[in-house]
């Protein structure tokens, strides 16, 4: 069985979290949404627990900026760096992952630099961004972030966006046949948390 690194740490409760429901417009949902054609190429995060930074920076932020600027996401100048986020996580004394809220806060307060200015390199996960990379990140701050709590909110949000979710992973996740992850059997052992960028339904 192949082993993939995990790294999504559950967010502790915070009463300051904004629920997304107040911002969503009531509108009929389409039968199907699929943003996968508007995302950068899939890549393997390797042996580092960078899933939160990859889902937030490389996938979701690249999607947002690509949509806003009508960019093609085939080149690294229009993709965004997970290393910018992961190199600033609070617990840097090892590769223990991070929370989704922590990643969102970094992008909201500082932005994120393009991938070509801070390439993905597992051996550099503990290296924070330098002054030049921080300057390049500034124009790409997010306006806000909020929490999705219910399926109906997730579906409504997905009509024009992607979102980051944390999922508990069981052993069947590691060697899913054809990439289709089976539903867990009752009593299955969970082995950690993984962040994903949800792109449709």
N, C-alpha and C positions, 0 to 999 in steps of 0.2 A: 504494500500500500504506500502510495506517495504521501509525504507529509508537507502540508502547507503551513506557513507561519500564520498565527492569529495575532490580534493586537487591539481589538475593540474592547475598551474598558467601559463598563456601565456608568453613565452619568449619575452622580448623586442628585437627589431631589433638590431643586432650586425654585423657590416661589417666584423668582423673577422671570422664569421662562415665559415667553409670549406664546399663548396658544394661537395657532394659525387660523382657527375658525372665524375669528372676527374680521379677517382680511379677505376671506374667500367669497366670491360672488356666487349666489345661487344660480345655477344654470344647468340645463340638461347635460348629462355626460355622454360622450361618444361611446360606441360599443367597444372600441379598441384604440389604444394610444401606444405608439412605439417611437421613441426618440433615438434608437440605437444608431441610425444613420447619421445622426448629428453629434456623434461622440468621437474622440480620438481613438486610434487603434488600441486594442486590448493588449496589455502586457502583464508579465508575471512579476509580482512584487518580490519574489525570491524568498530568502530565508529570514527576512526582517519583518517585524510586526507592524508594518507601515500601512495596513489596510485603511485606517481612518484617514490618513493623509492622502492616500491614493484616491479613495472614493471622493473625498472633499475637494482636493486640489486638482488632480489630474483629470478626473471625470466630470464632476459637477461644475467646477469653476470653468473648465475648458468649454463645456456645453454652454454655460451662461454667456461667456464672452463671445463665443462663436456665433451665438444667436444674435446678440446685440450688435456686433460689428460685421456680421455676414462673412465671417472668416471660414475658410476651409481649415480643418483641424489636422491636416496631414503633416504639417511641419512643426517642429519643436518650438518655434517662436510664437505659435498660437496655441500651444499646450502649456499647462501650468504645473509647477514643480511640487511634488509631494515632499521633497527634501526641505523646502522652505518651511513647511508646517512641522514636519517631524523633528527637525533639528531644534525646534523651540518648545517641545513638550516639557512639561514640568518635571517629570521623572526621567532624567538622562543618565542615571547610574547603571543603565542596562537597557535591554530592548524589551520593555514591558508594555508597549502600546500606549494608547491615549484615549481620551473620551472624545465623542463627536462634538460636544459643546466646546471643548478646548480648541479643537481645530476650527470650528466656526468663528470663535472669538478672535483667533489669530487673523483669519481672512477679513473679518469685519473691521478690526482695529488697524491692521497693517497692510492688508492686501496680500498679494502673492506674486512672485516673479515668474516670468516665462521659464519653461523647462530648459531652453537652450542656454539660459544664464545660470542655472543651478541643476545640472543633469542628475538623473536618478542613479545613485551609487550606494549599494548596501553598506560598503565599507565606510561611508561618510554619514551614517545616520545620526551621529552625535555632534555633527558640525553645524553650528548655527549660521544663518546667513550673514554675509559681510555687508559693509555699508553700501556698496554698489548694488547688490542684490536687493537690499531693503529699499533703496531708492526706486529701483525698477518695479517693485511690488506696489508702491503707493497708489498709482492710478487704477489698480485693480481691487480696491476695497469693495466688499459687499455692502449694500445699503442696510441690511438687517438680516436677522435669522429668527426662526420661530420653530416651535415644536408641533409636530403632527401627532395626534393622539388616536384618531379613529380612521377606519378604512375609508369612509365617505370623504374625509378630509384629504386623505392620500390620493384618492382617485381624482378629486376636484383639482388638487394641486398639480397632478401629473398632466393635466390637459395642456399646460404650457411650460412645464418645468420638470426637472428631475429632483430627487431628494435622496438623502443619505439615511440608511437604516442600519441598526445594529442587530445582528441575529446570533442566536446561540447555535453552536456547531456541534454536531454529533459525528461519530467516526465515519458514517456513510458519506459524509460530505467530501472526504479526502479522496475517495476513488469512485465518484459518481459515474455510472455508465453513460457514455455519450454526453456528459455534462449535465444530465438531468438528476438533480439531487432528490433522493427518495424521501418521503415523509418518514419521520422517526417512528420506530416501533415503541410501544409502551415500555417504560422502564429503561430506555436507552441511556447510555452515559454521555453527558455533554462534556466536550473537551475545551471549550473556550468561546470567546466572542469574536465575530468577524463583521466588519463594516462593508456594506455594498452600496452602490449607487443604483437606485431603482429608476428605470427608464421607461416604464410603461405598464399596461395591463391589458 
